[in-house]
Amino acid sequence: MVIMEIRDAVERLRADSGTSMIFGEPHQTSDGSTIITVSRLHRRWRGDPIPVPVGVFSIHEGEPSWSPAVDHTRAALMGEFIGLAAAVIATLAVLRRPPWPDVTIRKG
């Protein structure tokens, strides 16, 4: 009975979301939980769109919960780019105006 309600809800979500969201088939686990995967279509510059994981709906003892998919590689790459940008800006600031005092001698 619960599986049929979940399937109906997933079908409604599929109809409402258009073609950009992909909802997987509900799966039952050994502890009685129901798992539904969610992906979205990512448009690449060339070629066909590819599915990218968004997260997982899990229903355990009638309580739904959402667990987002986190791409740690993407977060680490963003950190590296921020560090690189900070190093470039600091280098340009030092080259533009060195931190040591100006020691030119003026004849006057």
KOLGUVO-464785 format. One record per residue: residue in one letter; residue number from 1; x negated, y, z negated of N, C-alpha, C in turn. Coordinates in pm, whole numbers. Atoms other than C-alpha are relative to their C-alpha. Example, Ala and Ser with C-alpha at 12.3 -4.5 7.8 and 13.67 -1.06 7.14 Angstrom:
2
a,1,-89,-119,0,-1230,-450,-780,-90,120,0
s,2,82,-119,6,-1367,-106,-714,77,109,-73
END
This chain:
108
m,1,-82,-120,0,0,0,0,-87,126,0
v,2,88,-118,8,-275,246,-97,-80,14,129
i,3,78,-5,-124,-477,152,215,82,62,112
m,4,-85,-58,-105,-183,240,439,14,150,-18
e,5,-9,-144,25,-147,580,271,-130,70,38
i,6,130,-57,-35,-520,643,313,-15,7,152
r,7,9,0,-147,-506,542,679,88,110,61
d,8,-88,-107,-49,-210,778,733,-63,137,-23
a,9,64,-128,30,-398,1062,563,-118,25,93
v,10,114,-15,-91,-709,998,775,48,33,140
e,11,-55,-29,-133,-501,994,1092,51,144,9
r,12,-45,-140,1,-342,1328,994,-119,94,6
l,13,119,-84,-2,-686,1475,926,-65,-1,139
r,14,56,9,-135,-809,1349,1263,78,87,97
a,15,-83,-79,-90,-516,1511,1439,-16,149,-26
d,16,12,-142,35,-559,1842,1251,-137,57,34
s,17,135,-53,-15,-935,1870,1292,-45,13,144
g,18,43,-6,-140,-951,1834,1670,-108,-102,27
t,19,102,97,-37,-1254,1666,1822,-132,23,-69
s,20,131,-28,59,-1532,1822,1614,-30,-83,-124
m,21,22,82,119,-1483,1605,1302,30,-146,33
i,22,-18,143,-21,-1517,1227,1298,17,-64,-137
f,23,-26,71,125,-1361,1026,1015,-14,-149,27
g,24,20,143,-17,-1475,668,977,118,-80,-53
e,25,-104,89,51,-1255,371,901,-18,-17,-150
p,26,10,24,144,-1173,322,531,-58,-140,-28
h,27,62,127,38,-1387,49,371,25,-25,-148
q,28,-19,40,140,-1308,-139,49,-132,-56,-53
t,29,119,56,65,-1598,-209,-190,42,-107,-99
s,30,-31,109,93,-1622,-494,-441,65,50,-130
d,31,-60,-52,124,-1522,-267,-733,137,65,24
g,32,-133,-52,-30,-1200,-160,-558,2,143,52
s,33,8,-136,-54,-1322,178,-432,22,-3,151
t,34,-16,-16,-144,-1235,302,-86,-95,111,46
i,35,100,-93,-52,-1507,479,115,39,41,141
i,36,-27,-54,-133,-1443,707,416,-113,95,36
t,37,110,-86,-42,-1739,857,601,54,113,88
v,38,-40,-117,-79,-1713,1202,762,-124,53,74
s,39,108,-56,-83,-1931,1333,1048,59,111,85
r,40,-44,-102,-95,-1917,1627,1285,-86,-14,125
l,41,75,6,-125,-2025,1654,1645,-91,121,10
h,42,99,-107,-14,-2342,1857,1690,-35,12,148
r,43,29,-25,-141,-2386,2011,2034,-149,28,17
r,44,141,-22,-28,-2742,1981,2159,-14,88,124
w,45,22,-85,-118,-2898,2205,2422,18,-79,127
r,46,-13,86,-118,-2913,1916,2664,60,-132,-44
g,47,-54,132,29,-2721,1595,2677,134,4,-72
d,48,-129,16,67,-2419,1467,2492,-9,44,-145
p,49,1,-33,143,-2316,1582,2146,-26,-126,-83
i,50,31,112,88,-2440,1363,1861,72,17,-133
p,51,-64,-13,131,-2262,1284,1532,-103,26,-109
v,52,86,-34,112,-2420,1438,1222,79,-25,-129
p,53,-73,29,122,-2323,1308,874,31,127,-79
v,54,-42,-113,83,-2128,1556,661,13,-43,-145
g,55,-16,49,136,-2041,1345,358,87,-123,-4
v,56,-79,121,24,-1832,1066,209,112,32,-97
f,57,-113,1,94,-1486,1057,56,-1,-136,-68
s,58,-15,127,70,-1460,793,-214,120,11,-92
i,59,-119,5,84,-1143,692,-394,-17,-118,-93
h,60,17,105,100,-1187,498,-718,107,18,-107
e,61,-110,-1,97,-888,413,-939,93,119,23
g,62,-94,-106,-35,-674,669,-756,-58,141,-6
e,63,65,-131,11,-922,955,-811,-92,22,121
p,64,89,-27,-114,-1069,1100,-489,-119,87,-41
s,65,117,-86,22,-1416,1253,-485,-73,18,133
w,66,74,-36,-121,-1633,1416,-220,-147,4,-35
s,67,145,-3,16,-2008,1358,-191,-61,50,131
p,68,56,-52,-125,-2178,1583,65,-132,-69,35
a,69,127,55,-47,-2463,1448,275,-101,114,4
v,70,103,-104,6,-2781,1646,207,-120,-49,79
d,71,116,33,-81,-3061,1645,462,-123,62,-66
h,72,116,-51,73,-3374,1677,246,-112,40,94
t,73,103,-37,-98,-3597,1690,553,23,142,50
r,74,-32,-135,-48,-3417,2000,675,-31,105,-108
a,75,28,-93,110,-3446,2166,331,-151,18,-17
a,76,146,-10,11,-3821,2086,314,-58,81,115
l,77,47,-76,-116,-3874,2223,664,29,149,-17
m,78,-33,-141,25,-3696,2546,567,-99,60,-100
g,79,99,-48,97,-3930,2578,266,-136,24,63
e,80,128,-19,-68,-4233,2533,488,2,124,88
f,81,-9,-120,-83,-4112,2801,728,-3,128,-84
i,82,1,-118,87,-4050,3044,442,-141,24,-53
g,83,138,-14,47,-4400,2976,304,-91,54,109
l,84,80,-48,-113,-4554,3029,647,28,148,27
a,85,-35,-141,-22,-4366,3357,693,-59,88,-109
a,86,58,-78,110,-4479,3478,349,-151,14,18
a,87,144,-6,-21,-4843,3391,431,-35,96,114
v,88,25,-91,-113,-4826,3575,765,21,145,-42
i,89,-27,-138,44,-4670,3885,607,-109,48,-95
a,90,107,-38,93,-4931,3887,326,-130,26,74
t,91,122,-18,-79,-5215,3847,578,5,131,78
l,92,-13,-126,-74,-5084,4132,791,-10,121,-92
a,93,9,-112,94,-5048,4354,485,-145,25,-42
v,94,141,-16,39,-5410,4288,382,-82,54,115
l,95,76,-49,-115,-5544,4344,734,34,144,33
r,96,-42,-138,-29,-5346,4664,772,-63,97,-99
r,97,58,-85,104,-5465,4812,444,-66,-90,-103
p,98,69,91,92,-5731,4613,255,21,43,-146
p,99,-23,-33,141,-5689,4594,-124,-117,69,-69
w,100,113,-66,62,-6038,4730,-193,3,150,31
p,101,-6,-145,-19,-6094,5107,-225,-77,45,125
d,102,64,-59,-117,-6195,5328,65,-131,65,-46
v,103,130,-47,47,-6573,5395,26,-73,82,107
t,104,67,-85,-100,-6640,5636,311,-59,122,-68
i,105,67,-118,54,-6882,5917,236,20,114,98
r,106,-25,-115,-86,-6788,6256,368,-102,109,-29
k,107,91,-113,14,-7038,6531,429,81,126,9
g,108,-85,-109,-1,-6901,6850,350,-45,132,-10
END
